Amino acid sequence: MRAAAPVAWLAAALLVSGCGGKTTVEPPAELVEFEPTIEIDDLWSARVGRGAEGLRLGLEPSSDGMRVYAAARDGTVAALDAETGRNLWSIDTDVPLSAGPAYGEGLLAVASSSGQLLLLDAETGQERWRRPVGSEVLAPPAIGRNVVALRSVDGRLRGFSTANGTELWSVEQSLPALTLRGHTAAHVAGQLVVTGFDNGRIGAYQLASGEPVWELPIATPTGRNELDRLVDIGANIQIVGNDVYAVGYQGRAVSVDLNTGLVLWEREMSSFAGLDVDLTRVYVTDDIGAVHAVTRRDGASIWSQEALRLRDVTAPTRFGQAVVVGDLEGYLHWLDLDDGEFLARERVSSARISSAPIVVGDKLVVQSDDGRVSAFQTVVEEDEAEEPEDVEEPG
């Protein structure tokens, strides 16, 4: 039977020999003191249902630009006003939610650890349909034109009709004996859906039919035991234009052409959290919590911030002139785009932040594992110049 390894075991695997043959586990890094150089405004905070601390579920907010949608383990799904945090509607699905909500085409999709996929109307929260999918789901679904794409822990990517929930197609990959307990979401790009699998492969498929366009490995199992051979794809695959960016645990970070699967560049890197991308750079959180910036053009290193070692750091989120990550103690850290130095720090909750923050207009929205959803904004001085546009990295 395949075993799912929680991410927390990675810290426990970093053992340091002590006296008398005893071993000790390296603890998470203490937070460094610094003088904040930007001011952060805590706009609002709202509680959505009861949280799921310790389960590391794929419950992360989404948005249509005006509303923030959030879900909780106890089955609650809610819509919040993005400006004020006011509850616009809330429903109880009566299932143990573990992934979503995903927004698209005026719809919301959520899934459960009991193997249920539900589609809701984003305007009202009214349930359109629900159907059993036969497997636990830890990855937020993706909604495209007429299709909901779903990655489940049994190694399958499937497409379901948004009209009635009928299964339209299925893609299956082999499962290794041991995988990380994480979630690699599917991403819809036009007529294609792209995702990563527990065997270290990523692929692009026709959204309407599931027909493969390309598949390639970015992490290859090696070693004598199952831990050594453990590979997986970081939770956050990103698609910008015609470029796909992905990173694997015990693998590499890659840039791939969306239409052909041609690898544009690659560099050795290990991550289970994932990455984010802007016009010129790729930001990656590696498997020990260091945050890196590399160029989009060729993957060349720009900077690394290693002060968050073993703090179970989320994937980065580009927000204004900073990169923001969350950690296991509920802190958000703002890092400078140019050199990775700390700019600001805010505590959302005492609970872990498992999913990367999202950007909604000029706000940063994050959900902690206790169900708290919070919004932040960078305070801009009146005489401050307009934000400079991204420019291509010098050759």
ChimeraX attribute file (.defattr): number of C-alpha atoms within 10 A of each C-alpha:
attribute: neighborCount
match mode: 1-to-1
recipient: residues
	/A:1	6
	/A:2	10
	/A:3	11
	/A:4	14
	/A:5	15
	/A:6	14
	/A:7	17
	/A:8	14
	/A:9	10
	/A:10	14
	/A:11	18
	/A:12	13
	/A:13	11
	/A:14	14
	/A:15	12
	/A:16	10
	/A:17	10
	/A:18	9
	/A:19	6
	/A:20	6
	/A:21	6
	/A:22	9
	/A:23	12
	/A:24	11
	/A:25	12
	/A:26	14
	/A:27	12
	/A:28	16
	/A:29	13
	/A:30	11
	/A:31	11
	/A:32	8
	/A:33	7
	/A:34	11
	/A:35	9
	/A:36	12
	/A:37	10
	/A:38	16
	/A:39	14
	/A:40	17
	/A:41	14
	/A:42	17
	/A:43	16
	/A:44	15
	/A:45	18
	/A:46	16
	/A:47	18
	/A:48	25
	/A:49	21
	/A:50	16
	/A:51	21
	/A:52	21
	/A:53	16
	/A:54	13
	/A:55	14
	/A:56	20
	/A:57	26
	/A:58	28
	/A:59	29
	/A:60	29
	/A:61	24
	/A:62	25
	/A:63	24
	/A:64	16
	/A:65	12
	/A:66	13
	/A:67	22
	/A:68	26
	/A:69	28
	/A:70	28
	/A:71	33
	/A:72	29
	/A:73	27
	/A:74	19
	/A:75	21
	/A:76	21
	/A:77	24
	/A:78	25
	/A:79	26
	/A:80	21
	/A:81	16
	/A:82	23
	/A:83	16
	/A:84	13
	/A:85	19
	/A:86	15
	/A:87	17
	/A:88	15
	/A:89	16
	/A:90	19
	/A:91	16
	/A:92	14
	/A:93	17
	/A:94	10
	/A:95	18
	/A:96	18
	/A:97	31
	/A:98	30
	/A:99	27
	/A:100	29
	/A:101	31
	/A:102	26
	/A:103	25
	/A:104	17
	/A:105	14
	/A:106	11
	/A:107	23
	/A:108	28
	/A:109	27
	/A:110	30
	/A:111	33
	/A:112	26
	/A:113	20
	/A:114	16
	/A:115	20
	/A:116	20
	/A:117	26
	/A:118	20
	/A:119	26
	/A:120	21
	/A:121	16
	/A:122	24
	/A:123	13
	/A:124	14
	/A:125	19
	/A:126	15
	/A:127	16
	/A:128	16
	/A:129	14
	/A:130	17
	/A:131	16
	/A:132	13
	/A:133	17
	/A:134	14
	/A:135	17
	/A:136	20
	/A:137	29
	/A:138	27
	/A:139	27
	/A:140	31
	/A:141	30
	/A:142	25
	/A:143	28
	/A:144	23
	/A:145	14
	/A:146	14
	/A:147	23
	/A:148	29
	/A:149	30
	/A:150	27
	/A:151	28
	/A:152	24
	/A:153	23
	/A:154	16
	/A:155	18
	/A:156	16
	/A:157	25
	/A:158	23
	/A:159	28
	/A:160	22
	/A:161	18
	/A:162	22
	/A:163	12
	/A:164	13
	/A:165	19
	/A:166	12
	/A:167	16
	/A:168	16
	/A:169	16
	/A:170	16
	/A:171	15
	/A:172	12
	/A:173	14
	/A:174	12
	/A:175	16
	/A:176	20
	/A:177	15
	/A:178	19
	/A:179	25
	/A:180	21
	/A:181	19
	/A:182	25
	/A:183	27
	/A:184	27
	/A:185	28
	/A:186	28
	/A:187	23
	/A:188	24
	/A:189	18
	/A:190	10
	/A:191	12
	/A:192	21
	/A:193	25
	/A:194	27
	/A:195	25
	/A:196	32
	/A:197	30
	/A:198	29
	/A:199	25
	/A:200	26
	/A:201	20
	/A:202	26
	/A:203	19
	/A:204	26
	/A:205	21
	/A:206	18
	/A:207	27
	/A:208	20
	/A:209	16
	/A:210	19
	/A:211	14
	/A:212	15
	/A:213	16
	/A:214	16
	/A:215	17
	/A:216	15
	/A:217	16
	/A:218	25
	/A:219	26
	/A:220	17
	/A:221	18
	/A:222	13
	/A:223	9
	/A:224	8
	/A:225	9
	/A:226	14
	/A:227	15
	/A:228	11
	/A:229	19
	/A:230	24
	/A:231	29
	/A:232	33
	/A:233	36
	/A:234	32
	/A:235	29
	/A:236	27
	/A:237	24
	/A:238	22
	/A:239	20
	/A:240	13
	/A:241	9
	/A:242	11
	/A:243	18
	/A:244	23
	/A:245	25
	/A:246	27
	/A:247	35
	/A:248	34
	/A:249	25
	/A:250	24
	/A:251	24
	/A:252	20
	/A:253	26
	/A:254	23
	/A:255	24
	/A:256	21
	/A:257	17
	/A:258	23
	/A:259	14
	/A:260	12
	/A:261	18
	/A:262	14
	/A:263	16
	/A:264	16
	/A:265	16
	/A:266	19
	/A:267	16
	/A:268	13
	/A:269	18
	/A:270	24
	/A:271	27
	/A:272	31
	/A:273	31
	/A:274	29
	/A:275	29
	/A:276	23
	/A:277	22
	/A:278	15
	/A:279	14
	/A:280	13
	/A:281	24
	/A:282	26
	/A:283	25
	/A:284	31
	/A:285	29
	/A:286	28
	/A:287	24
	/A:288	21
	/A:289	26
	/A:290	19
	/A:291	27
	/A:292	21
	/A:293	26
	/A:294	19
	/A:295	18
	/A:296	22
	/A:297	16
	/A:298	14
	/A:299	18
	/A:300	15
	/A:301	13
	/A:302	17
	/A:303	16
	/A:304	17
	/A:305	18
	/A:306	17
	/A:307	17
	/A:308	20
	/A:309	21
	/A:310	24
	/A:311	22
	/A:312	27
	/A:313	31
	/A:314	29
	/A:315	29
	/A:316	31
	/A:317	23
	/A:318	23
	/A:319	22
	/A:320	16
	/A:321	15
	/A:322	22
	/A:323	24
	/A:324	27
	/A:325	27
	/A:326	30
	/A:327	24
	/A:328	19
	/A:329	17
	/A:330	20
	/A:331	22
	/A:332	23
	/A:333	21
	/A:334	26
	/A:335	23
	/A:336	17
	/A:337	21
	/A:338	12
	/A:339	13
	/A:340	19
	/A:341	18
	/A:342	23
	/A:343	20
	/A:344	20
	/A:345	20
	/A:346	15
	/A:347	14
	/A:348	23
	/A:349	19
	/A:350	13
	/A:351	22
	/A:352	25
	/A:353	30
	/A:354	28
	/A:355	26
	/A:356	28
	/A:357	27
	/A:358	22
	/A:359	19
	/A:360	19
	/A:361	15
	/A:362	12
	/A:363	20
	/A:364	21
	/A:365	25
	/A:366	26
	/A:367	33
	/A:368	30
	/A:369	27
	/A:370	22
	/A:371	26
	/A:372	21
	/A:373	25
	/A:374	22
	/A:375	26
	/A:376	19
	/A:377	17
	/A:378	18
	/A:379	11
	/A:380	14
	/A:381	9
	/A:382	6
	/A:383	6
	/A:384	7
	/A:385	8
	/A:386	7
	/A:387	9
	/A:388	8
	/A:389	7
	/A:390	11
	/A:391	8
	/A:392	12
	/A:393	12
	/A:394	4
	/A:395	4
